[in-house]
Amino acid sequence: MQQVNSLENFKNSFTKNLYGMTKAEAHASGICLQCQEPAIPKCYSNAGREEYRISGLCELCWNEMFGEDDEY
């Protein structure tokens, strides 16, 4: 259990240092960690909404960060 808490503390500290807030803080405000704009309007698919729940990044920022595009 202590390892889980240590991992959560590390993730929160890392995210706070990188983005200025934790994922929980971004979720509480409804904003994306990266662009710090309202996240849900930028999540245009179910996968994007799920990714926001997991990572705190809106779909547009996630796609930009990892090279995904809208063309299939």
DRENTOR-704731 format. One line per field, with one value per residue: residue number from 1; x, y negated, z negated of N, C-alpha, C in turn. Coordinates in pm, whole numbers. Layout:
<nodes>
i: NUM; ...
n_c1: X; ...
n_c2: Y; ...
n_c3: Z; ...
ca_c1: X; ...
ca_c2: Y; ...
ca_c3: Z; ...
c_c1: X; ...
c_c2: Y; ...
c_c3: Z; ...
</nodes>
This chain:
<nodes>
i: 1; 2; 3; 4; 5; 6; 7; 8; 9; 10; 11; 12; 13; 14; 15; 16; 17; 18; 19; 20; 21; 22; 23; 24; 25; 26; 27; 28; 29; 30; 31; 32; 33; 34; 35; 36; 37; 38; 39; 40; 41; 42; 43; 44; 45; 46; 47; 48; 49; 50; 51; 52; 53; 54; 55; 56; 57; 58; 59; 60; 61; 62; 63; 64; 65; 66; 67; 68; 69; 70; 71; 72
n_c1: 82; 199; 370; 188; 84; 321; 371; 145; 194; 432; 338; 153; 325; 502; 324; 227; 461; 517; 283; 169; -45; -231; -372; -617; -684; -712; -930; -1125; -1161; -1241; -1071; -812; -493; -273; -341; -499; -762; -1126; -1196; -1378; -1532; -1333; -1298; -1389; -1470; -1571; -1347; -1169; -1287; -1261; -983; -925; -1029; -847; -585; -599; -565; -702; -861; -760; -509; -385; -373; -208; 24; 102; 113; -113; -374; -672; -728; -815
n_c2: 119; -120; -164; -228; -471; -618; -619; -761; -1006; -1076; -1100; -1311; -1518; -1536; -1608; -1849; -2003; -2007; -2107; -2289; -2222; -1952; -1647; -1600; -1858; -1981; -1834; -1908; -2170; -2139; -2165; -2126; -1985; -2058; -2271; -2426; -2503; -2475; -2134; -1924; -2019; -1994; -1730; -1511; -1252; -934; -796; -1007; -1149; -957; -941; -1196; -1163; -976; -1088; -1368; -1529; -1705; -1582; -1702; -1808; -1571; -1430; -1604; -1592; -1324; -1277; -1196; -1215; -1344; -1206; -906
n_c3: 0; -69; 147; 350; 256; 263; 537; 628; 500; 630; 899; 869; 781; 999; 1209; 1108; 1105; 1380; 1509; 1336; 1183; 1034; 1168; 1045; 961; 1210; 1310; 1121; 1192; 1448; 1663; 1913; 1850; 2012; 2208; 2051; 2086; 2110; 2100; 2185; 2413; 2602; 2632; 2847; 2886; 2746; 2662; 2629; 2417; 2218; 2208; 2109; 1853; 1754; 1797; 1775; 1989; 2264; 2563; 2798; 2716; 2634; 2876; 3021; 2868; 2892; 3161; 3300; 3542; 3703; 3931; 4079
ca_c1: 0; 288; 419; 80; 84; 443; 351; 49; 264; 524; 260; 100; 436; 549; 224; 223; 581; 511; 166; 125; -160; -246; -485; -739; -714; -762; -1064; -1214; -1187; -1290; -980; -703; -364; -181; -384; -571; -892; -1228; -1152; -1481; -1562; -1223; -1298; -1496; -1504; -1575; -1208; -1111; -1339; -1199; -844; -925; -1048; -725; -462; -618; -541; -812; -829; -676; -371; -334; -339; -93; 140; 143; 118; -235; -450; -812; -741; -805
ca_c2: 0; -235; -188; -294; -609; -680; -641; -871; -1128; -1108; -1148; -1443; -1612; -1550; -1683; -1986; -2071; -2021; -2183; -2386; -2168; -1807; -1600; -1621; -2001; -2007; -1776; -1989; -2293; -2101; -2212; -2038; -2016; -2117; -2401; -2491; -2548; -2373; -2010; -1840; -2061; -1954; -1584; -1488; -1110; -864; -767; -1132; -1176; -859; -982; -1309; -1107; -906; -1167; -1510; -1600; -1701; -1499; -1778; -1812; -1434; -1400; -1686; -1544; -1191; -1267; -1143; -1314; -1307; -1134; -759
ca_c3: 0; -74; 283; 423; 210; 314; 680; 641; 462; 740; 1014; 836; 778; 1137; 1284; 1054; 1155; 1526; 1554; 1236; 1110; 1041; 1249; 966; 968; 1346; 1317; 1039; 1268; 1581; 1766; 1959; 1790; 2109; 2263; 1941; 2135; 2083; 2164; 2247; 2550; 2689; 2636; 2944; 2896; 2617; 2624; 2583; 2283; 2129; 2192; 2015; 1718; 1715; 1799; 1752; 2114; 2360; 2680; 2892; 2664; 2638; 3016; 3057; 2794; 2934; 3306; 3359; 3616; 3726; 4057; 4064
c_c1: 87; 343; 315; 76; 206; 430; 254; 115; 361; 448; 205; 209; 487; 453; 217; 344; 573; 401; 117; 3; -160; -363; -616; -780; -769; -905; -1164; -1253; -1243; -1201; -874; -573; -274; -223; -457; -697; -995; -1202; -1261; -1520; -1453; -1206; -1416; -1531; -1512; -1434; -1140; -1159; -1278; -1052; -834; -940; -919; -606; -478; -592; -664; -766; -737; -531; -308; -288; -217; 35; 193; 131; -3; -302; -590; -830; -719; -807
c_c2: -125; -267; -261; -441; -683; -710; -757; -1004; -1172; -1165; -1287; -1549; -1641; -1637; -1828; -2065; -2099; -2117; -2289; -2343; -2016; -1772; -1624; -1768; -2039; -1954; -1861; -2119; -2266; -2148; -2107; -2081; -2095; -2257; -2486; -2563; -2442; -2247; -1938; -1889; -2021; -1802; -1543; -1341; -1051; -833; -892; -1169; -1081; -897; -1101; -1259; -1044; -1001; -1314; -1595; -1592; -1622; -1572; -1782; -1672; -1400; -1478; -1632; -1412; -1168; -1204; -1253; -1262; -1224; -985; -694
c_c3: 0; 65; 367; 386; 262; 462; 704; 606; 572; 859; 988; 837; 919; 1218; 1238; 1104; 1305; 1570; 1456; 1157; 1123; 1133; 1175; 967; 1105; 1359; 1239; 1110; 1407; 1694; 1799; 1891; 1886; 2152; 2161; 1987; 2102; 2166; 2242; 2387; 2651; 2694; 2722; 2963; 2756; 2568; 2570; 2443; 2180; 2105; 2098; 1872; 1667; 1699; 1762; 1875; 2203; 2483; 2778; 2844; 2667; 2780; 3061; 2992; 2850; 3085; 3370; 3439; 3642; 3852; 4035; 4198
</nodes>
